[in-house]
Amino acid sequence: MNISAFKLIALTLPLLFGLQTAFAQSISVRFVTNKGDITIMLYDETPQHRDMFLNVVKQGLYKNAEFNRVIKDFVSQGGELDDTILNREKRHPKKFVIRLPAEIKPNLFHKRGALGAGRDDNPEKGSYISQIYLVAGKKFSDAQLDAIEQKKGRKIPSAQREVYKTIGGVPHLDGDYTIFGEITQGLEIADAINSVATDQNDVPLSPVVFNIIILSKVDY
């Protein structure tokens, strides 16, 4: 991450929380990667994540970023790694720790192609502003979904069960991380990214670089 960009974000974040959203509804963004392009629709149901993501993109946070943690059939994570974020905060404990309040919605779930916000183990489930992930996942059987329901202590809605059985995803992450968008074009590119060769730490052997373009309605 660009350090100057981080400083700018740290200074402007409190102000951004107090502003009313000025963005049009149903915004999409394009991830331009060295594997191809991915178009993602940002959810209006998660306005804080949508607006903050657009703001940090404009500030250059994700310029020449990388998918630097790729776990096949699970997720492709981009932006800063957990250790980078947490070590910086450990070195500067008196500085404001930036977390975006969770916007976890029961109808926004970890289906294949969903866009989620990474986080640490903070009890409020607040999100990092410098880490995202694309859900890859896998297909689940009814028995596997029943086991997840029992372990999590909640029912998976029938419509979501059908998605997990036919399209796939990562249902055990539901309720713990904010999902704030989904892929509308380029799912095959996301699949290709999730299939790259990695080392023992899940880091791609060849960098997967991306930049993000904010689209107007006529662009998607």
Protein Blocks (a to p, Z undefined) as FASTA:
>chain_A
ZZklmmmmmmmmmmmmmpccfbdehiacddddfkbccdddddfklmmlmmmmmmmmmnom
mgoiacfbdcehiaccehjdfklmmmmmmmmmmbccddddddddfklccbehiacddddf
bfklpacfkbccddebjcddfklmmmmmmmnopacdfklmmmmmmnopcfklgokaccfb
dcfehklmmmmmmmpccdfkopafbdcddddddddfklZZ
